[in-house]
Amino acid sequence: MTDSVTTSADDGTRELDALLDYLKRVRGFDFTGYKRASLVRRIEKRMQGIGVDGYADYVRHLEANPGEFAQLFNTILINVTSFFRDDAPWEFLRTSVVPRIVAARDPGEPVRIWSAGCATGEEAYSLAMAFTEAMGADAARDRLKIYATDVDEDALAWARQGAYDERAVAAVPPELLERYFERADGRYIFRKELRRLVIFGRNDLIQDAPISRIDLLVCRNTLMYFDAETQARVLARFHFALNDNGYLFLGRAETMLSHMSTFAPVDLKRRVFLKVARPTVRDRLLVASRATAEGDAAPVPARSQLREAALEQAPVAQIVVERAGLLAAANARARAMFRLAAADVGQPLQDLEVSYRPVELRSRLQQAYEERRPVTLKDVEWRGGGTLRWLEVQVVPLLDGAGEAAGAAVAFTDVTAVRELRAELDQSHQELESAYEELQSTNEELETTNEELQSTVEELETTNEELQSTNEELETMNEELQATNEELQTMNEELRRRGDELNEVNAFLESVFTSVRAGLIVLDRDLDVLVWNARSEELWGLRYGEVQGASVFALDIGLPVEQLKGPLRATLAGERDTFEMSLPATNRRGRSITCRVSGTPLLSAAGARPHGVILFVEEAPTGD
């Protein structure tokens, strides 16, 4: 029984992976980085809505019904947003973060904002209002750029319109609503001159390159849909996108506790973070031994013996090498570690094992001499006495009074204990990060569920209102339909009669158009093609279906239609009744011909304004 359950689960996982791979190949949406539990829940909700049982069947349904992709994406990509969503974080952003960003920029420098996962645009326009208030409208128009991105093309199309109903703008303060919105047809439209500040575009945070040189990056309640690995990858891109000291504004479900090395909290409660610039690699310089400066007293023998004793008894293995390549000294610990004898002092270093084990020293000595700075080698593996140890090797040039390298001191520091402690510390950090990530994942799952519930509640509220309105309309329509039914029966007979008449008229017009020996082209007031008879098809090789509704000036035919522009417009303006002209042309067979083109206005009644032009095009005889 257990094996059958496991096999069924594996089959379901494979079918789900096949569905996700299909979505990525066909539509370019990569959902593999989304949290699997939430993703499965949203997909199965859509499958239940259309009555499909399995993922494989759903793939076949998508292949047969391309319009289903939009419904699926709308279900997976929960577009829950609003203006100034969550008052406290926005108030902190408006009063503390925005002024800092504006003050940090010179008057001529641009201010660049990125709203990632902008949905239907409320967040991007909220940022536009906040920064315009801080900078002033003129400065904002010149310097402010807000990039608003999402993977949902339908949501972006809605956002570009900048038009919202009264319910959507309820959270906008009245003074901002009056200053930044215009009322038209019962909707509130963001002012056009400020709407240009916001650039909407599609960007997949998982696959697409990030926007760079950003001062403020807003990504609220979007990361919570991704798994931990994908979150880390997206946050690395956010780190690259931000300028040094750039700000990151997240949603209340996103804590960032496991990424404190790249983002420092400005206000953890309100989820505002500051980019941590990665430090440059710095060479650690050690103090080099220097010869006694000219004019100093020579060291007394007691001091020399003291220095020799200090070297001999030093807890770190050390050797001293002359510039000529001879071993000048080796302390007790070095002799014990590398099996050096007293007779080895004064011998060429290249003849000794210590010159290449545990690390090749001669090239490092040459590097230290040439650069006149210490050379440090970390995590050098050394096995002495059957025990694996780890050393840090430091090669320090010894400079004389003229600043030239007279030799070098080489220290071998045993860092095995430090390495083990570091490994234990790293393991503890990993366990702590795992615990933080599990806590964050649980918090994000809860927030995701809340988002879904909020979306469902809004859908139910809307449906309830629609049902109530529909019920009232149905009661009214029931009475109207009874009275209308009798009228429809009478009208049906009248329509049948008129339909027969219309068919006769259409047949008559078709026969007229076909019988005309010249090419007949009827244009509307925009000079788009309304009628294109059989002779026109024969002359130019374009069928009526290919030219219907197209501008006559956009047609790729052998007739130089640009020369007709003036007469056509004059005829439409009522400045002339008819015109006639001869034009050189090339028919559909590539033969050069001369065409007589005559035009007359298309009138609905005597004295009425022309609402089109009728063109007659016929091939002139060869002798003309």
N, C-alpha and C positions, 0 to 999 in steps of 0.2 A: 504493500500500500504506500509506504514511504517513497519507494523508487518511482512509482507512477506519479505521485505528486511532484517530486523533484523534476522528472522528465517534462511534465506539463509546464512547470515554472520556467524551465530552460527554453522550451518551445516559445512560450510567451515573450521571454526576453529577446530571443532571436527575431521573432516577428516584429517586436517594437523597434529593435535596432534596424531592421530592414525598412520599416516605415520612416525612421529618422534619416536614414541614408537616402531614401527616395526623395524626401523633402529637400535635402541638401543638394542632390544632383539636379532636380527638376526646377526648383524655385530659389535655390541659393540660401535657404534658411538653415543654419546649423544649430539644432537644439540639443546636441549631445552634451554640451556643458551645463544644461539646465538641471536643476534638482530632479532626480528621477521620479520621486513620489509625487511631487506637484505636477510634473509633466504628464505622468500617467493619468492623474486625476482629471486634468483639463481635457486630454484627448478622449478619455472614456466618456466624459460628459457630452462631448460633441457626437461621439459614436452612438450614444444612447438617444440623442436627439433625432438622429436620422434612421435609427433602427438597424445599425450594423453591429454584429457580434464580435468579430475578431479583427486584429490589425491587418492580416493579409487581405481580408474582405474589404477593409477600409482603403487599402492601397488600390485595389481594383476599382472601388467607387471613385477615388480621386482621379484615376486614369480616364474613367468614363465621364466624369463631371468636373471639368476644370474650375467651374465657379465655386466648388466646395473649398478650394484652397483659402479663399478670403474668409469664409466662415470659420475654418479651423484656426487660422492665424488670429482672428478676432477673439476666439475662445482662449487660446494659449496666452496671447499678449494682453494681459488685463490692463486696460487703459483707464485706471482710476487716478484722477488728478484734479486739482482745483487751483484757483488763484490764492496765493499766500497760504498754502496748505500748512497747517499747524502754526498757530499764531506765534508762540514763544520763539521757535527757531528763526522765523522770518523777522521778528522784531529785533533779535540779536544780530542777524545778518545786516539789517537795514541800519541799525544804530552804531554797530561796532566794526563789522567787517568791510562794508562798502566804503565808509569814509577812509579807512586805512588804505584800501586799494587805490582810491582816487588820489589820496595825498601822496602815495608812493610814485605816482607817474608825473612826469613833467607836463606842462600845459600842451605841448605838441604831440605827446606820445599817445598811441592808441591804448584803449582798455579792451581786453579780449576776454569774453566769457563763453563758456561751453555748458549748455544744458543737455546732458546725455540722458536718453530715455524720456524725451519731452512729451510723448503721447500727443494730445490734441492742442498743445501750445500754451496752456494757461501758465505753466511755470516760466516759460521763456518770456512771456509778456509781463509777468510779475517782476522778473529781473530787469526788464526794460524800464518799468515804472520806477523801481527802487534806484537804479543808477541815474536815470534822468532827473529824479528829485535831488540827488546828491551833486550831479555835475551841471545841471541846467540844460534846457532843451537844445540850445545852440551847440554847446560843447558836446553833448551826447550825439547829435547828428553828425558832427565832424569826427569824433574819436571813438565812439562806442561801437563795438561789433559783438553781437550775440549769435553764436552758432548753436542751433537747436537741432538735435539729431534723434532719430528713432529708426527701428527696423520696419515699422508698420507704415506702408505707403498711404493707406486710407487715412490713418490718423494724421500724417503729415499734410495730406491734401486739405483736411479739415482745418488744421492749424494755420496754413498759409492764408486762409480766408480771414482769420482774425475776427470772426463773428460768433457771438454767444447769446444764449437766451437769458432771461432775467434770473432764472435759477442759478445758472453758472456764474454770474457776476455778483451773487449775493455776498460773497466774502470780500469784495473790493470795497475799501472805504469810500464813502459818498464823495469826498472831495477828489479822490483819484478817479473815480468813475466819471465824474463830470469833466475832469481835465484831460483824460486820455481816451474816452470813448465817445462815439457819436451814435445817436439813436436813429434807426431806420428800419421800417417794416417790422416793428416789434422786437428787434434784435439790437444788441450793443456791438458796435464795430470799432475795433482798435484803430486809432487815428492813422491815416495812410502814411503821413510823413514820418511817424515814429515806427510804423510797422516795417519800414525798410531797414531799421536797425537789426532786425532779427532775420537770420539766414537759415532757412529750414532745409535739411537734406538727410538722406538715408545714410546711416552708419551702423554697422554691426559691431558692437563692442568686442566681440570674440574674434572676428575675422579681419575687420578693416583697420587700417592705420589710424592712430589717434590724431586729433587736431593739436598743433603745437603752439607754444608761446602763450599759454592761457594763464590769466590772473586769477580767475575763479572758475572752478569746475563743480557744477551742481549735478548730482546723480542720486536722486532720492527714491529709495524703495525699489531699485532696479537690481542691485547686486544680490539681493536676498533670493532671487530666483535661480542664481547660479550655484553650482557646487563649489567646495572649498578651493579646488585646484583652479577652476575657471576664475573665481573671484581673485585669487592671487595674480593670475595672468592679466586680468583687466586692471587691477590696481597698479601693477607694474607699468602698464601703458598710461594710466592716469599720472603716475609719478613722472614719466617722460614728458607728458603733455604740459604739465604745469611749469611756469617759471619758478626760479628760486624764490622762496617765501610766498608761493602761490597757495591759495586756499581751496580746500575740498569740503563740500557741503553734502552730507549724506542724509538718508532717511532715518527715522527713529528706530528701525529694526536692525540697523547696520552699525556695529560697535567698533570694529577695527582694532580690537585688542591684540590680535595676533600680527599686526603690521605696524607696530609702534616704531620700528627701525626706519621706516620710510615716511610715516606721517605722524606728527606730534599733535596731541589734542589741544585745541584752543579753548573749546568748551565741549567737554565730552557729553554732557547732558543734552546739548542741542546739536550734537554730531557735526561740529565744525572742526576741521583739522588743518594743519599747516604742513606743507611739504618740507621734509628733512633732506637737505642737500647732502649727497654722498661725499665724504671727505676725500681729499686727494691722498695718494700714497706718499708718505713722508719717510725719508731715510732717517733711521735713528743713528745719530752721530755719537761716537764714543770719544772720550777725552784721550788724546794721544800723548805719549811721553815725549817730552821735548828736552833737548840738551840745555845745559846751564847757559843763560844769556851771557854775552861778552861783558866782562867787567865784574861778574859775580865771583864770589869767593869759591874756591874749589871745595867739593864736599869732603868732609873729614872722613877717615876710614870707618868711624863708627856708623855714620849714615849709610855708607856703601854696604857694610855688613848687614845693616838693618833692612835695606832694600832687598838684598839677596835672600835674607831670611823670610821676608814677606812673600817673595816670589816662590820660594821653596815650599812654604807651608800653606800657600793659598789653597782654599777648598775647591777651586776650579782648575782643571788641567790646563796648563799654559806652556807654550814653547815660544822661543824667540829665534827669528831667522834673520841673518845678515842679508844685505842687498846683493851680495855676491852669491847667495844661495847656500850658505853654510848654516848648519844648526848651531846657534850661539848659546842657547840655554834651554833646559826642560825641567820643570819643577817635579817634585816627588810624585804628585798625582798623575802627571803626564807620563812619567817613566813607567809607573805601574800599569796605566791603562794601555799604553802602546808598546810595552816591552822594550823600552829604550835603556841602554846601558850608558855608564859615564863615558865610555870610549866613543859613543856616537856623537858627543858634543864636539863640534869642529868638523864633522863630516858633511859632505854635500847632502842636502835634503833629498835630492832626487834618488839617492841610493838607499833611503830609508822607507820602510813600509808606511809610516805616518804621512808621507807625501801624497799617497793616493788612497789610503784607507784610514778613516771611514769616508773621506771625500777627497777629490782631486784638488790639491792645494796650490800647485804651481801657477795655474791660470788665475786663481783668486788673488795670489800674492802680486802678480803682475798687474791685475786690475786695480788693486789698492795702491800700488806705487804710482800708476799713471793718473788715477783720479784723485789721489791724495785724500782719500776719505775711507772710512771703514766699510768693509764688505761683510754682510751678515747672511748666513745660510741657515734656514730654519728647517726643523723636522728632518734632520739627517739620521738615517737609520744606521745603527752600529750594534753588532753582536759581539760582546766581549765576555769571555768566560761562560759561553753557552746561554747567556741571557740577552734578550733583545732590549736595547735601550735606544732612546731618542736624544739627539744632541742638537744644541744651537751653536754653530761655529762662527766666531767673529774674527775677522782678519783686520788688524788695526795698523796702519802705517806709522812708523816711528820717524818723526821729522827732526832734522838737525837745525841748527841756528839759522841756516840759510833757507829753510823751508823745503829742503830736499829730503827724500825718503832714504834713511840710512839702513832701514830694515823693517821688520814687522813683527808684531806680537799676535799670536794665534791662541784664542781661548776656546776650550771645548766645554760648554755648560750642559750638564745633564738636566734635561727638561722632561724626563719620563713622567715624574710625579705630576708636573704641571699639565702635561698632555692628558694623563688619566683623569685629573680633576676637570680639565676642560671637556673631555668626552662625557663625564658624568653630568657636568653642568649643561652641556648641549642636550643630553638625553632628558634631563629634567625640564629644560626649556621646551623640548619637543612635546613632552607629556603635558606640560602646562598649556602650550599652544593647542594641542589636541583637545584638552578640556575646554579651553576658550572657544575653539571652533565648534565643538559639540554644543556648547551653550549658545553660541551665536546662531548655529544652524537651527537649534530648537526655537530660539527667539524669532528667527526669520521665517521658519515654518508657521509659527503662530501668526506672525504678521501677514504672511501670504494667505493663510486661511481667513484672517480678518478682512484682507483686501477682497478675497473672493466672496465672502459673505456680504461685504458692503456693496460689491458689484451686483450680487444677486438681489439684495434688498432694493437697490435702485431700480433694477429691472422689474421686480415685482410691483414696486410703487407705480412705475410708469405703466405697467400692464393693467394694474387695478384702475388707474385713472382712465386709461383708454377703454377698458371694459364698461366703466360707468357711463362714459360719454357715448359709447357705442350702443348701450342699452337704451338710453334716452332717444338716440337717433333712430333706432329700430322701431320704437313705439310710434314715433312720428311718421316714419316712412311707411309703416304698415297701413295707416289710413290713406297716405298719399298714393301708395301703390294700387289700392283698390280703385281710386278714382282715375289713376293714370292708365290702368289696364284697359279700360274702355277706350280711352283716347288712343292708346297704342294700336288697338285693333283697327281703328279708323285710319291711323297714320300708316299702318303697315300696308294697307291697300294702296294708299297714295304713294308711298315709297316704292312699291313694286312697279306702279305705273311710271313713276319718274325714272326708275332704274332702267326700264326698257327704253325710255326716251333717251337717257344718257348713253346707253349702249349704242343706239342708232346714231347719235351725234358723234360719239367717239369713232365709230366705224366710218362715218362720213368724212370726219377730219383726217383719219388715217389714209383714206383713199385719196383725199385732196392732196395731202403731203406727198404721197407716193406718186401721184400723177404729175406733180410739178416737175418739169424737166430740168430746172435749175436747182442748185443747192440751196435749200431753205434753212436758215438759222434764225431762231427767235431768241432774243435776249431780254432779261428783266432789267430793272433800273440799275442793278449792280453790275450789269453786263455779264451775268452768268447765263449759261446755256439752258433754255427751256425746251426748245424743239430743234431736232437735228434729223433731217429727212434722209431717205435712202440715197438720193443723189449726192448729199454731203458725205455719206459714208463711202460711196464709190469714188468721189474725188480725192478724199484725204485719208482713207483707210482706217478711220476711227468709228467704232459703233456708238450708237446713241447712249448705251449704258456706260461707256467710258468717258463721255463728255458731259453728261447730265449734271447740272449744278456747278460745273467748273467755270472759272473765268475764261472768257474768249481769249484774253491776252496770255493765259497760261497754257494754251493748247499748242502742242508740238506738231504743227502741220506746215505744209509748204506754202501757205498763204501769209504774207507779211502783215499780220493783224495789227502791229504797232502803228502802221500808217492809217488805220481806221480810227484811231483813238480820238482825234479831233472831230471828224464828222459825226461819230457816234455820240459824243458828249454834247455837241451842238444840237443834234436831233433830240436828245433827251431833255435838253434845256428849252426846247421849243423855238430855237433860233432859226431852224430851217425845217421845211416839211419833208423834203427828200434829198438824197444825194446819190451821185453815181460817179464811179471812177474805175479806171483800169489799172490792174496791178500785175506785175510779173509774178509767177508762182511756179511751184513744182508739185505735180500730182503724186498720188501714192505710188505710182510706178517709177518715179524719179524723172519723169519727162517734164521739160520746161514748157510752160503754157502761159497764156495771158488770160486773166480773169476779169470779167466785168462784174463789179460789185455795186449793187444799188441798195439803198436803205430807206425805210419809211418808218415813221413813229407807230408804235403799237398803242392805239387809243381805245378806251372803253366807251366813249361817247364823244359826240362832236363838241369841240371846244375844251375837252378835258385835258388835263396834264398827261403827257405820254408816260406810260408805266413800262415801257420797253421799246425795243427796236426790232424790226423785221428786216433781215438781210437776204438778198437774192444773189447767189454766186454762180456764174455760169462761164463755161470756157468759151472764149471768143474764137471765131473761125480763124484759120491760119493766115488768111489774107488780110485780116484787120490790123 
